[in-house]
Amino acid sequence: MPDGHQPRYTDFEIAGISDETMREGGERALYGAEDGQKLQLIEALTEGGLRDIDLGSGLTEPRFLLRCLHAQHMLGRIPEDTQFVFNLTLKTWEPLSEALKIIPRDYLAKIQVSLGMVEHRQEEKLLERAHDHLTSLGVGSFRASILNAFSHEIDDKQYAFINEQVARVRALGIDLVRVNDSIGTLFPEATAVLAANLVRDNPDITFYLHSHDDRGLGLANSLASIFHGFQMVEGGVAGFGNRAGLANLEVMSQIFTERGISVAGTELDTEKLSRAASLAEEVFMVLPNVYRPVSGMLVRNENAGIVNVPDYLGVSRPVDYFLNPIGTFPTTVAQALDNAGFPERLTGDREFITAVADRLTDHMENVLYPAKRERFEELLRQVHEFYTDIVRLDAVQDAALDVLQERASDQVPAT
């Protein structure tokens, strides 16, 4: 840690949240998504308080970006202070910059382009060339994205590499930098050291962390980054992102409320972000995670029969109770009937209470369970079948053979 470093854990403000639901959700969507539904999702994200929406980085996305900009500036469906970011990497910047030409210059001046893989072909000054070309098209501003394959520690070589890339983007007038935990291998203590030193060494740069959840540490690393100085944070609703996803934004929103952490220029709404999370699953055809923290369909359901530790501790929460065979105790049945207003002569009748409990258990074990088990096995079969027909790289070869065959047929002379 730098000498004199002071972390902040409560009651502070960050500059913004970058939402990756649209970009990485789209990249992860096995079968794509419909533009009209995607626009509805963006509206839901902004209703939840998000104002930095990262799009891209496919060849069809500039057209969708144009749709979003029309909806924002012509129809007023998206708040004016929403910043759209178009994400492109230096490996694919040329076709993407061509695709961006469909967007009028006055709109291009309003968006921000995120230049990724800035280290790619550094010896050829590809970053500088791409930046100059996009500027000539009318792009208004830029941010940069620095890739890294971290281990659980930050060594001097990696740190020097990041600072070298920061210096390059600074020279282009870029002062917003995303540091990528590209394969989700950072640990929170390493994130803390990285953030504290980068902020100390680059006080003119606004940093945020792209924290993948491959080790289940995406949210922990994101929080560690802002606790130790990074000025922005990033994630996706429902944890959307490539592979295991990114930091879950509705969970982050709830933590921010509990910790007194605010976001400049906006106010997060955890309930609306939770609804956006459910909508994201529909838009990108992802099965709902019913026990997902904060926004899962069943996450607020508690078994009323077993010793419920939160209730035992007197924690007040919005909870829906249920019973299953494990939780059907006579004392639970008696308490439920007492709460419903049944007379004491019945709630104190052990034989009566046992009969009620037995009837409930028999229904759950001999009626509900067999029916649900059968439906579950059919649903599971359908789920496996649904995710089987993915376009994989072998399909590229098959498509190429089809094209070659068609070309050969076209070249056969007429008789």
Residue pairs with C-beta under 8 A, 6 or more apart in sequence:
1 192
1 193
1 196
1 197
2 196
2 197
2 200
5 196
5 200
5 228
5 229
7 192
7 196
7 227
7 228
8 227
9 227
9 259
10 259
10 260
10 261
11 259
11 260
11 261
12 260
12 261
12 262
13 261
13 262
13 263
13 264
14 226
14 230
14 231
14 232
14 233
14 261
14 262
14 263
14 264
15 206
15 231
15 232
15 263
15 264
16 51
16 52
16 232
16 263
16 264
16 265
17 50
17 51
17 52
17 232
17 233
17 234
17 235
17 249
17 252
17 263
17 268
18 52
18 54
18 85
18 178
18 208
18 232
18 233
18 234
19 45
19 50
19 52
19 53
19 54
19 234
19 235
19 236
19 237
19 249
20 54
20 210
20 234
20 235
20 236
20 240
20 241
20 246
21 41
21 45
21 236
21 237
21 238
21 240
21 249
21 276
21 280
22 38
22 41
22 42
22 45
22 53
22 54
22 55
23 54
23 55
23 56
23 57
23 87
24 236
24 240
24 241
24 242
24 245
24 246
25 33
25 236
25 240
25 241
25 280
25 283
25 284
26 32
26 33
26 38
26 58
26 61
26 284
27 57
27 58
27 242
28 240
28 241
28 242
28 243
28 284
29 284
29 285
29 286
30 285
30 387
30 390
31 285
33 283
33 284
33 285
34 283
35 63
35 64
35 67
37 282
37 283
38 64
38 283
39 64
39 67
39 68
39 71
39 77
40 279
40 283
41 276
41 279
41 280
41 283
42 53
42 68
42 78
43 71
43 77
43 78
44 272
44 275
44 276
44 279
45 53
45 237
45 273
45 276
46 53
46 78
46 79
46 82
47 269
47 272
47 276
48 237
48 250
48 253
48 268
48 269
48 270
48 272
48 273
48 275
48 276
49 253
49 263
49 266
49 267
49 268
49 269
49 272
49 273
50 249
50 266
50 268
50 273
51 79
51 81
51 82
51 83
51 265
51 266
52 82
52 83
52 85
52 232
53 68
53 82
53 83
53 84
53 85
54 85
54 87
54 114
55 61
55 64
55 65
55 68
55 84
55 85
55 86
55 87
56 65
56 85
56 86
56 87
56 88
56 96
56 114
57 86
57 87
57 88
57 89
57 92
57 96
57 116
59 95
59 96
59 99
61 86
61 99
62 86
62 96
62 99
62 100
62 102
62 103
63 99
63 102
65 84
65 86
65 103
65 111
66 102
66 103
66 107
68 78
68 84
69 84
69 103
69 107
69 110
69 111
71 77
71 78
72 78
72 79
72 80
72 82
72 84
73 80
73 107
73 110
81 265
81 266
83 111
83 112
84 110
84 111
84 112
85 111
85 112
85 113
85 114
85 143
86 96
86 100
86 111
86 112
86 113
86 114
87 113
87 114
87 116
87 145
88 96
88 97
88 113
88 114
88 115
88 116
89 115
89 116
89 117
89 120
89 145
90 115
90 116
90 117
90 118
90 120
90 121
90 126
90 127
90 130
91 117
91 120
93 115
93 126
93 130
93 134
97 130
97 133
97 134
97 137
100 108
100 134
100 137
100 139
101 137
103 111
105 137
105 138
108 137
108 138
108 139
108 140
109 138
109 139
109 140
110 140
111 139
111 140
112 139
112 140
112 141
112 142
112 143
113 134
113 139
113 141
113 142
113 143
114 142
114 143
114 144
114 145
114 178
115 127
115 130
115 131
115 142
115 143
115 144
115 145
115 169
115 174
116 144
116 145
116 147
117 145
117 147
118 127
118 144
118 145
118 146
118 165
118 168
118 169
119 146
119 147
119 161
119 165
120 126
120 127
122 168
127 144
127 168
127 169
127 172
128 168
128 172
131 142
131 172
131 174
134 142
142 169
142 172
142 173
142 174
142 176
143 174
143 176
143 177
143 178
144 165
144 169
144 174
144 176
144 177
144 178
145 177
145 178
145 180
145 210
146 162
146 165
146 166
146 177
146 178
146 179
146 180
147 180
147 182
148 158
148 161
148 162
148 179
148 180
148 181
148 182
149 182
149 183
149 185
150 158
150 181
150 182
150 183
150 185
150 186
150 190
151 185
152 185
152 186
152 187
152 190
153 190
154 190
154 193
154 194
159 194
159 197
162 179
162 198
163 198
163 201
163 202
166 177
166 198
166 202
166 205
169 177
170 202
170 204
170 205
175 204
175 205
175 206
176 205
176 206
176 208
176 232
177 205
177 206
177 207
177 208
178 207
178 208
178 209
178 210
178 234
179 194
179 198
179 207
179 208
179 209
179 210
180 209
180 210
181 191
181 209
181 210
181 211
181 212
181 221
182 210
182 212
183 212
183 214
184 211
184 212
184 213
184 214
184 215
184 217
184 218
184 243
184 244
185 214
185 215
186 194
186 211
186 217
186 221
187 215
187 217
187 221
188 217
188 220
188 221
188 223
188 224
189 224
191 209
191 211
191 221
191 224
191 225
191 228
192 224
192 225
192 227
192 228
193 228
194 225
195 207
195 209
195 224
195 225
195 226
195 227
195 228
195 229
195 230
196 228
196 229
198 205
198 207
198 229
198 230
199 207
199 228
199 229
199 230
199 231
200 229
206 231
206 232
207 225
207 229
207 230
207 231
207 232
208 225
208 230
208 231
208 232
208 233
208 234
209 221
209 222
209 225
209 230
209 233
209 234
210 234
210 246
211 217
211 218
211 219
211 221
211 222
211 225
211 234
211 235
211 246
211 247
212 218
212 241
212 242
212 243
212 244
212 245
212 246
213 219
213 239
213 241
213 243
213 244
213 245
213 246
213 247
214 243
214 244
216 244
218 235
218 239
218 241
218 244
218 245
218 246
218 247
218 248
219 235
219 247
219 248
219 251
219 252
221 247
222 233
222 234
222 235
222 247
222 252
223 233
223 252
223 255
225 233
226 232
226 233
226 261
233 247
233 252
234 246
234 247
235 241
235 246
235 247
235 248
235 249
235 252
236 245
236 246
236 247
236 248
236 249
236 280
237 248
237 249
237 250
237 273
237 274
237 276
237 277
237 280
237 295
238 245
238 248
238 250
238 277
238 278
238 280
238 281
238 286
238 289
238 292
238 295
239 245
239 246
239 247
239 248
239 251
239 292
240 246
240 280
240 284
240 286
248 277
248 292
248 293
248 294
248 295
249 273
249 277
250 270
250 273
250 274
250 276
250 277
250 294
250 295
251 293
251 294
251 295
253 268
253 269
253 270
253 273
253 294
254 270
254 294
255 261
256 262
256 263
256 268
257 268
257 270
270 294
273 295
274 294
274 295
277 292
277 295
278 288
278 295
278 297
280 286
281 287
281 288
281 289
287 383
288 296
288 297
289 296
290 296
290 297
290 298
290 299
291 298
291 299
292 299
293 299
300 317
300 318
300 319
300 320
301 319
301 320
301 321
301 322
302 308
302 310
302 311
302 319
302 320
302 321
302 322
303 321
303 322
303 323
303 324
303 326
303 327
304 321
304 322
304 323
304 327
304 332
304 336
305 323
305 324
305 326
305 327
305 328
305 329
305 332
306 326
306 327
306 329
310 317
310 319
311 319
323 332
323 360
323 364
324 364
325 361
325 364
325 365
328 357
328 360
328 361
328 364
329 357
330 350
330 353
330 354
330 357
333 353
333 356
333 357
333 360
334 347
334 348
334 353
337 346
337 347
337 353
337 356
338 344
338 347
346 352
346 353
347 353
